[in-house]
Amino acid sequence: MTPQETVLTYNVIFEPAEEGGYIAFVPSIPGCMTQGETFEEAKENVKDAIKGCLAVMRDEGVEVPKSDKEQITAFVAVPAFG
């Protein structure tokens, strides 16, 4: 990375895939998703997917989404209705 290069940061959601591995998608970039056999592979693959999606957006003259704000997600358990 050169000193003048801008770094964009996006929130990525990783979900376990039914067939194994993980699916990764970027909510702020519609249609930007990938998968990997492991979490680490999905994490690396999503970087390439983001780069590809941003390149297509630039080529088509679509405004590139700015970096996302950092988010914290957590599972919260609540009693089921019954």
Backbone as CSV, one residue per row, in Angstrom:
resi,resn,N_x,N_y,N_z,CA_x,CA_y,CA_z,C_x,C_y,C_z
1,MET,0.854,-1.183,0.000,0.000,0.000,0.000,0.891,1.236,0.000
2,THR,0.578,2.186,-0.866,1.355,3.411,-0.936,0.848,4.401,0.103
3,PRO,1.668,5.382,0.476,1.248,6.353,1.496,-0.013,7.128,1.115
4,GLN,-0.297,7.269,-0.187,-1.445,8.048,-0.631,-2.694,7.203,-0.817
5,GLU,-2.581,5.904,-0.644,-3.706,5.006,-0.880,-4.737,5.110,0.245
6,THR,-5.994,5.226,-0.134,-7.080,5.288,0.841,-7.515,3.881,1.202
7,VAL,-7.783,3.662,2.468,-8.265,2.363,2.922,-9.737,2.514,3.296
8,LEU,-10.579,1.697,2.696,-12.002,1.680,3.020,-12.270,0.473,3.915
9,THR,-13.164,0.637,4.854,-13.496,-0.428,5.793,-14.988,-0.698,5.727
10,TYR,-15.356,-1.962,5.558,-16.764,-2.337,5.453,-17.096,-3.425,6.460
11,ASN,-18.309,-3.368,6.974,-18.813,-4.435,7.836,-19.175,-5.621,6.962
12,VAL,-18.784,-6.795,7.406,-19.048,-8.029,6.678,-19.770,-8.986,7.617
13,ILE,-20.800,-9.631,7.117,-21.529,-10.628,7.896,-21.122,-12.005,7.399
14,PHE,-20.729,-12.855,8.318,-20.332,-14.234,8.002,-21.374,-15.165,8.604
15,GLU,-21.896,-16.052,7.779,-22.872,-17.034,8.247,-22.385,-18.429,7.893
16,PRO,-22.568,-19.389,8.807,-22.217,-20.769,8.453,-23.090,-21.242,7.293
17,ALA,-22.477,-21.894,6.315,-23.214,-22.429,5.175,-23.718,-23.827,5.520
18,GLU,-24.889,-24.185,5.005,-25.471,-25.503,5.272,-24.537,-26.630,4.861
19,GLU,-23.838,-26.452,3.747,-22.960,-27.497,3.237,-21.563,-27.442,3.863
20,GLY,-21.361,-26.547,4.813,-20.066,-26.363,5.461,-19.420,-25.079,4.995
21,GLY,-18.465,-24.610,5.732,-17.800,-23.361,5.402,-18.644,-22.159,5.796
22,TYR,-18.338,-21.037,5.192,-19.011,-19.785,5.541,-19.380,-18.996,4.298
23,ILE,-20.486,-18.274,4.392,-20.904,-17.313,3.380,-20.638,-15.937,3.978
24,ALA,-20.082,-15.041,3.179,-19.790,-13.685,3.638,-20.482,-12.698,2.717
25,PHE,-21.162,-11.704,3.309,-21.749,-10.663,2.480,-21.579,-9.303,3.118
26,VAL,-21.596,-8.282,2.257,-21.333,-6.905,2.665,-22.627,-6.107,2.499
27,PRO,-23.334,-5.830,3.588,-24.636,-5.161,3.481,-24.615,-3.810,2.757
28,SER,-23.543,-3.047,2.883,-23.527,-1.719,2.255,-23.140,-1.752,0.776
29,ILE,-22.801,-2.949,0.257,-22.501,-3.095,-1.167,-23.433,-4.185,-1.704
30,PRO,-24.599,-3.805,-2.214,-25.575,-4.795,-2.681,-24.972,-5.799,-3.665
31,GLY,-25.243,-7.071,-3.413,-24.778,-8.134,-4.286,-23.355,-8.587,-4.026
32,CYS,-22.674,-7.963,-3.094,-21.291,-8.324,-2.808,-21.270,-9.448,-1.779
33,MET,-20.959,-10.650,-2.270,-20.904,-11.795,-1.369,-19.940,-12.836,-1.917
34,THR,-19.513,-13.730,-1.049,-18.613,-14.811,-1.433,-18.735,-15.906,-0.393
35,GLN,-17.860,-16.889,-0.487,-17.883,-17.979,0.488,-16.475,-18.513,0.667
36,GLY,-16.313,-19.398,1.633,-15.032,-20.046,1.861,-15.237,-21.313,2.653
37,GLU,-14.325,-22.246,2.487,-14.405,-23.519,3.216,-14.161,-23.328,4.706
38,THR,-13.389,-22.300,5.070,-13.124,-21.972,6.467,-13.437,-20.494,6.669
39,PHE,-13.507,-20.071,7.935,-13.740,-18.656,8.224,-12.614,-17.804,7.645
40,GLU,-11.368,-18.255,7.828,-10.224,-17.497,7.312,-10.270,-17.368,5.793
41,GLU,-10.640,-18.445,5.106,-10.746,-18.395,3.649,-11.857,-17.443,3.220
42,ALA,-12.991,-17.482,3.898,-14.091,-16.568,3.581,-13.671,-15.121,3.808
43,LYS,-12.894,-14.893,4.856,-12.419,-13.545,5.167,-11.497,-13.029,4.059
44,GLU,-10.604,-13.862,3.563,-9.728,-13.459,2.468,-10.521,-13.284,1.174
45,ASN,-11.451,-14.200,0.909,-12.243,-14.122,-0.321,-13.109,-12.864,-0.369
46,VAL,-13.614,-12.436,0.783,-14.490,-11.260,0.779,-13.696,-10.000,0.455
47,LYS,-12.427,-9.970,0.788,-11.594,-8.819,0.396,-11.539,-8.707,-1.126
48,ASP,-11.323,-9.849,-1.792,-11.302,-9.856,-3.257,-12.666,-9.489,-3.830
49,ALA,-13.735,-9.984,-3.201,-15.092,-9.677,-3.673,-15.364,-8.179,-3.566
50,ILE,-14.956,-7.575,-2.462,-15.163,-6.131,-2.283,-14.399,-5.360,-3.350
51,LYS,-13.139,-5.718,-3.561,-12.342,-5.032,-4.592,-13.018,-5.136,-5.955
52,GLY,-13.513,-6.321,-6.281,-14.183,-6.520,-7.565,-15.456,-5.707,-7.685
53,CYS,-16.260,-5.716,-6.630,-17.514,-4.949,-6.647,-17.236,-3.455,-6.780
54,LEU,-16.238,-2.963,-6.061,-15.909,-1.537,-6.134,-15.390,-1.165,-7.525
55,ALA,-14.613,-2.048,-8.144,-14.113,-1.781,-9.497,-15.262,-1.681,-10.490
56,VAL,-16.228,-2.578,-10.386,-17.397,-2.547,-11.271,-18.191,-1.263,-11.038
57,MET,-18.369,-0.891,-9.770,-19.109,0.333,-9.459,-18.423,1.553,-10.078
58,ARG,-17.106,1.616,-9.941,-16.365,2.740,-10.533,-16.519,2.757,-12.048
59,ASP,-16.377,1.583,-12.671,-16.495,1.486,-14.127,-17.869,1.916,-14.621
60,GLU,-18.899,1.647,-13.827,-20.269,1.986,-14.210,-20.683,3.381,-13.749
61,GLY,-19.765,4.092,-13.097,-20.061,5.444,-12.638,-20.954,5.500,-11.416
62,VAL,-21.023,4.394,-10.694,-21.842,4.340,-9.471,-20.985,4.811,-8.305
63,GLU,-21.568,5.617,-7.433,-20.838,6.124,-6.278,-20.431,4.970,-5.364
64,VAL,-19.164,4.934,-4.995,-18.633,3.899,-4.111,-19.038,4.230,-2.679
65,PRO,-19.614,3.255,-1.961,-20.003,3.516,-0.575,-18.791,3.873,0.281
66,LYS,-18.968,4.830,1.153,-17.904,5.215,2.082,-17.719,4.099,3.103
67,SER,-16.656,4.178,3.851,-16.411,3.199,4.898,-17.579,3.157,5.872
68,ASP,-17.860,1.952,6.370,-18.895,1.785,7.381,-18.347,2.184,8.743
69,LYS,-19.248,2.578,9.632,-18.865,2.776,11.024,-18.726,1.406,11.664
70,GLU,-17.852,1.312,12.634,-17.683,0.032,13.306,-18.969,-0.320,14.042
71,GLN,-19.347,-1.570,13.936,-20.554,-2.057,14.611,-20.175,-3.223,15.506
72,ILE,-20.938,-3.386,16.542,-20.781,-4.552,17.406,-22.052,-5.344,17.314
73,THR,-21.932,-6.620,17.045,-23.103,-7.482,17.002,-22.972,-8.544,18.087
74,ALA,-24.108,-8.978,18.575,-24.115,-10.003,19.614,-25.418,-10.776,19.538
75,PHE,-25.384,-12.009,19.968,-26.610,-12.789,20.089,-27.237,-12.447,21.434
76,VAL,-28.545,-12.260,21.426,-29.281,-11.955,22.646,-30.389,-12.976,22.784
77,ALA,-30.423,-13.695,23.893,-31.429,-14.734,24.108,-32.662,-14.144,24.796
78,VAL,-33.831,-14.484,24.285,-35.089,-14.063,24.904,-35.990,-15.304,25.002
79,PRO,-36.849,-15.354,26.003,-37.748,-16.502,26.117,-38.693,-16.576,24.930
80,ALA,-38.977,-17.776,24.471,-39.915,-17.988,23.373,-41.332,-17.800,23.888
81,PHE,-42.200,-17.379,23.002,-43.622,-17.290,23.366,-44.180,-18.697,23.400
82,GLY,-45.057,-18.979,24.303,-45.577,-20.313,24.283,-46.566,-20.524,25.310
